Amino acid sequence: MIVAIMQPYFFPYIGYFQLMQVVDTFVFFDDVQYIDRGWVNRNRIPLDDKSAWLTMPVRNASRSLPINQREYLLDEGVRTIKRKLQTVYRTMDVSESFRTHQHSA
């Protein structure tokens, strides 16, 4: 039996999903200390030949409070992330057929 154990990532990279696919059991290791400026609640996306941060805000709490007990500020975060993704989508070089497909889905 092959087991993989990873901390949760916000918008995980493709290798995270590839790992999930090749193991028998995948464990989200979320009862460990939250890391400030880590990847649990944020990630980078391309924007105008640079990168932009997508961040889900987290309520301030004790450093010892584990990942799975953190309070994520969803209302604020979802609005901000949605606006940033719309900006990225508008600036990307995407074919017209892809845009049409996305709007019909």
C-alpha positions as CSV (number, residue, x, y, z in Angstrom):
1,M,0.0,0.0,0.0
2,I,1.3,3.4,-1.0
3,V,0.3,6.4,1.3
4,A,0.9,10.1,0.6
5,I,0.6,12.8,3.3
6,M,0.4,16.4,2.3
7,Q,-0.6,19.7,3.9
8,P,-3.6,21.3,2.1
9,Y,-2.7,23.9,-0.6
10,F,-4.8,26.7,-1.9
11,F,-5.2,26.1,-5.6
12,P,-2.8,23.1,-5.6
13,Y,-0.3,22.6,-8.4
14,I,-0.7,19.8,-10.9
15,G,1.8,17.5,-9.1
16,Y,-0.4,17.5,-6.0
17,F,-3.2,15.9,-8.1
18,Q,-0.9,13.6,-9.9
19,L,0.3,12.3,-6.5
20,M,-3.2,11.7,-5.4
21,Q,-3.8,9.6,-8.5
22,V,-0.9,7.2,-8.0
23,V,-1.3,6.4,-4.3
24,D,-3.7,4.0,-2.5
25,T,-4.4,6.5,0.3
26,F,-4.1,10.2,0.4
27,V,-4.1,12.0,3.8
28,F,-4.6,15.8,4.2
29,F,-2.2,16.7,7.0
30,D,-4.2,19.6,8.4
31,D,-3.8,19.2,12.1
32,V,-0.4,20.9,12.2
33,Q,0.7,24.4,12.8
34,Y,-0.4,27.0,10.3
35,I,2.5,28.7,8.5
36,D,2.3,32.4,7.9
37,R,3.0,33.3,4.3
38,G,2.7,29.6,3.3
39,W,0.6,28.0,0.6
40,V,-2.3,26.9,2.8
41,N,-4.4,30.0,2.1
42,R,-2.6,31.6,-0.9
43,N,-1.0,30.9,-4.3
44,R,0.4,32.8,-7.3
45,I,-1.2,33.1,-10.7
46,P,0.2,34.7,-13.9
47,L,-0.9,38.2,-14.6
48,D,0.6,40.5,-17.3
49,D,4.0,38.7,-17.5
50,K,4.3,38.8,-13.7
51,S,2.5,36.9,-10.9
52,A,-0.3,38.0,-8.7
53,W,-1.3,36.5,-5.3
54,L,-4.6,34.9,-4.7
55,T,-5.1,34.9,-1.0
56,M,-8.0,33.6,1.2
57,P,-7.8,35.9,4.3
58,V,-7.4,34.2,7.7
59,R,-8.6,35.6,11.0
60,N,-5.6,36.4,13.3
61,A,-5.1,33.7,15.9
62,S,-2.4,32.1,18.1
63,R,0.5,30.7,16.1
64,S,-0.1,27.3,17.8
65,L,-3.7,27.0,16.3
66,P,-3.5,24.3,13.6
67,I,-4.6,24.7,10.0
68,N,-7.9,22.8,10.5
69,Q,-9.0,25.2,13.3
70,R,-8.3,28.5,11.5
71,E,-11.2,30.7,10.5
72,Y,-11.1,31.7,6.9
73,L,-12.8,34.9,5.9
74,L,-14.8,33.5,3.0
75,D,-17.0,36.5,2.2
76,E,-14.1,38.9,1.8
77,G,-11.8,36.4,0.2
78,V,-14.2,35.1,-2.4
79,R,-15.1,38.6,-3.6
80,T,-11.4,39.6,-3.9
81,I,-10.4,36.3,-5.6
82,K,-13.3,36.5,-8.1
83,R,-12.3,40.1,-9.1
84,K,-8.7,39.1,-9.6
85,L,-9.5,36.0,-11.6
86,Q,-11.8,38.1,-13.8
87,T,-8.9,40.5,-14.4
88,V,-6.6,37.6,-15.3
89,Y,-9.2,36.2,-17.6
90,R,-9.7,39.5,-19.4
91,T,-5.9,39.9,-20.0
92,M,-5.2,36.4,-21.1
93,D,-4.7,35.5,-24.8
94,V,-7.6,33.0,-25.0
95,S,-9.2,31.9,-28.3
96,E,-12.7,32.9,-29.0
97,S,-13.9,29.3,-29.0
98,F,-12.6,28.8,-25.5
99,R,-14.4,32.0,-24.3
100,T,-17.6,30.8,-25.9
101,H,-17.3,27.4,-24.3
102,Q,-16.6,28.9,-20.8
103,H,-19.7,31.1,-21.0
104,S,-22.0,28.3,-22.0
105,A,-20.9,26.0,-19.2
